[in-house]
Amino acid sequence: MSMPLPDNKPTRKKSKPARTKHVPVRTCVSCRESGAKRGLTRIVRTPDGEVRIDPTGKRNGRGAYLCDKLECWERATATPVLSRALNVALSAESHEMLKEFAARLSSNDEARDAGADSKEPGL
C-alpha cells in the first residue's frame, strides 16, 4: 500500500497590519495637558546651569515642556513652576528670554488668526 504524498504547496506568510508610528507624548509643566512632543516647546537647563529654549528637543540637560498657549508661557514666567521643573533658580536674563519668546509666539498666533479671518468662505 502506498501512503498519500504530502501536499507541497508553498505556504504564504500572513501579512502583518501596517504598524503605526510611535509618537512621544510630553506634558506641559504649566497647564498639565499632554500632547505630542513636536507640538510642545522644550526648555532645557544645560549641565553648566544655563536655561535655554531647545527647538530641536535634543540638547543635553534637564528639560521641561511648555505648550504654545500664551497663558502657559505667562504662568511659567510669573510663577516658580518652570524653575521647579528644571531644579534651578531662573535668572532675570532667563525670564527676559522666555518673555521675548512668548511675545513672538503671540505675534505669530495673531498673524495666523488675521490671515484666516481675511479669507472669504466659499472661494
N, C-alpha and C positions, 0 to 999 in steps of 0.2 A: 504494500500500500504506500502510496505516495502522500506526503504531507503537503498541505497548501503552502504556496510560496508567500512570503511576506510582501505586503504592498510597498514598493519602493518609490512612492511618490514623494517629491520634495515637500517638506512642510514649510509653510510661510510663517514668518515671525509676525506676531501680532504687533501692529503699530501702536506706539505709545501716544497718548494725547499730548498736544503741544504744552510745553512747560511754561508757566507764567513766570516772568522775571521777578525776582525778589526786589522789593522796594524798601529801603531802610526807612524806618519811622523814628522821628525825634519829637520831643515835647518842648514847647515854648516855655521858658522859665517864668514869663510874666503872666500869661493867661492860662497856662497849663493845657492848652489844646495840642493834640497830636497831629502830625502831618508828615508828608514826605520830606526826607532830608533836603532834597533840592529846593523845596518851597520855603525853607527857613534859612535865616542868615546866622552863620556861626561867628561867635565872638570867642577869641581864644586868649588865654593867659600863657604866654611863652615861658619856657624854662627860666629865663632871666627876669621874669616878673612883669614884663610889658603886656598891656592889654591891646589887642589888635582885632580888627574885623577881618575875617578869613573867608573871602568869597569862594575859594576853591574847596574848602572843607577838609583840607589835607595838612594844614600847618601843624607842626608839632606843639603839643601843650594841652592844657586842660581847656575843654570847650563848653560853651553854653549856647543854646539856640534861642533866637527870637523870630517870631513870625513878622510879616511885613505890614502889620497894622500899626498905625501911628500911636494908638493908645498904649500898645505894648512897649514901644520904644520910650515913650514919655514916662511910663511907670518904671521901666528899667533904669532910667537916669535919675528919677526922683526918689526912688526907694532903694534899700540895700539888697534887693532881690538878685541883681546881677553880681554884685560883689560877693554875696553869699554863695552863689553857684560856682564862681570862679575861685573862691577861697583867697581873695586878695582885696585890699582896700583900693578903690578906684581913685586915681589922682584927678586933679582938676583938668589936666590935659586929656585924660581918657574920657571924662564927662563931655568935654567940648567936642571931641572926635565923634562920640556917639550921637550927640545932639545934631551935629552937622550932617551925619549920615541919615538920621531920621528926617531932617529937613529935606534932603534930596529925595528920600522915599515919598514924602508927602507931595513934593512938587511933581514927581513922576506920576503919582496917582491922580493929581488934579489935571495934568496934561492928558492922561489917558481918558479920564472921565469927560473932559471937554471935547476930545476927538470923537468919543462915542455919541455925545449929545448932538454934535453937528451933522451927523449922518442922518439923512432923511429916510424914514422907513418906506419900504416898498420900491426902492430903486435898485 
